[in-house]
Amino acid sequence: MSLELLSQLETKIQATLESVELLKMELEEEKQKNEALESKNQQLQEDLNSWNDKVNGLVGLLNSEV
C-alpha cells in the first residue's frame, strides 16, 4: 500500500472512531432519558392505583349505604 492509501485509511478509521464515540454518548443520554421516563411511569402507575383504590372505596361506601 502506498502512504497515501494508508493516510486515507487512517482518516477513515479516525472518523469512524469519532462516530462511535458520539453514538456511545447519544446512547448514554437516551438510557438516562429512558430511566427518567420509567421512573415517572412507575410514579404515575402508583398514583393511578391509589386513585383506583380510593374510588373503589367510595363506591363500596355508596353500595353499603343503598
VOGU-3710 file (C-alpha; in Angstrom, 3 decimals, decimal comma):
1> mslellsqle> 0,000/0,000/0,000  1,114/3,478/-0,670  1,463/6,080/2,016  -1,488/7,949/0,533  -3,758/4,918/0,919  -2,571/4,402/4,475  -3,260/8,036/5,229  -6,773/7,758/3,761  -7,373/4,607/5,780  -6,181/6,310/8,940
11> tkiqatlesv> -8,510/9,257/8,280  -11,465/6,938/7,753  -10,644/4,981/10,909  -10,397/8,202/12,930  -13,755/9,389/11,552  -15,303/6,020/12,369  -13,934/6,097/15,921  -15,292/9,603/16,422  -18,689/8,472/15,126  -18,659/5,517/17,503
21> ellkmeleee> -17,843/7,798/20,445  -20,660/10,174/19,524  -23,074/7,266/19,215  -21,981/5,963/22,626  -22,642/9,364/24,167  -26,051/9,584/22,474  -26,876/6,088/23,691  -25,966/7,018/27,259  -28,183/10,112/27,061  -31,063/8,014/25,745
31> kqknealesk> -30,555/5,478/28,534  -30,757/8,277/31,104  -33,921/9,638/29,485  -35,374/6,140/29,458  -34,611/5,672/33,165  -36,294/9,003/33,952  -39,345/8,022/31,915  -39,521/4,613/33,576  -39,364/6,285/36,976  -42,090/8,760/36,014
41> nqqlqedlns> -44,184/5,919/34,600  -43,812/3,984/37,855  -44,900/7,021/39,861  -47,912/7,579/37,614  -48,846/3,909/37,892  -48,696/4,140/41,680  -50,850/7,292/41,581  -53,362/5,540/39,332  -53,517/2,553/41,665  -54,037/4,872/44,626
51> wndkvnglvg> -56,860/6,699/42,888  -58,449/3,402/41,865  -58,344/2,225/45,470  -59,945/5,470/46,666  -62,675/5,328/44,024  -63,381/1,677/44,765  -63,601/2,522/48,459  -66,053/5,332/47,800  -68,151/3,141/45,535  -68,128/0,493/48,231
61> llnsev> -69,389/3,037/50,754  -72,165/4,105/48,387  -73,168/0,491/47,789  -73,267/-0,273/51,511  -75,463/2,792/52,142  -78,017/1,780/49,483
//
